[in-house]
């Protein structure tokens, strides 16, 4: 399935298609920490301007099926560990897009010199994501008590997930 | 001992005394992720401009004995958890300054509405700090494999430490 998704670097002309996907995801308030009422400028900064790289996954018809960012998780002496975030368009769920993006991001990370990848705040209620990251080789290395304020469930634990990359 | 240290909000006139303390700490490359060759402007931004609050501990003679920052650890739905960093001046070590600053920061955090405090990257080799944070009620909630590039020891594990604050 996901072999049909072509993943390439983000271009600024992608934004009109990327922003609605990000907005819908963050408005739900069940996966990412970004405030549900974040402005377009705030999200553009966080997803495109601050990261070291941003990519998009394109469906066979050319439409945006997903997007991810990649950046160092810490400065200086922690900068060999990267952090990524992935969002799949609602219409493209269940097609392996997240898997394809995560695998692509790991290859990019290694090419950029990163030695490991860390997810800082995976809502424990997001069972599908936790299961997928585990399947892709990530381990739960920490549990943060009530660290995620889920918009429907209230305070839920957040997981720290980590994978050392083959370099 | 530490009752002699007066803790107050940072003022810009403190910088000439604060910067050498921060620089000496970060140059050692054994506790904080900031690159050992970070510039004064980079550290001013990270310690003073970006955080929600910065404080200093003053010795009886008025000299800077230590400093800390306090900020939200994540945006939006993770912004009820704060993050702090503490640095004690070499000449003021062993006088309870870190304890006094940590206790002060917890009170400040509660006053600002935070519900918990998280340290993201405590070098496991920094045994004195780990022992102190545990003594002050923090738990090790995660271990990040080889996530800290210690300038003498090479890659060492980093700990995630967490404390829920009485609100």
Interface residues (C-beta under 8 A of the other chain):
Chain A: X29 X32 X33 X34 X35 X36 X38 X46 X74 X75 X76 X77 X78 X79 X80 X81 X115 X116 X118 X120 X121 X141 X142 X143 X144 X145 X146 X147 X148 X149 X150 X151 X155 X158 X160 X162 X164
Chain B: X29 X32 X33 X34 X35 X36 X38 X46 X74 X75 X76 X77 X78 X79 X80 X81 X115 X116 X118 X120 X121 X141 X142 X143 X144 X145 X146 X147 X148 X149 X150 X151 X155 X158 X160 X162 X164
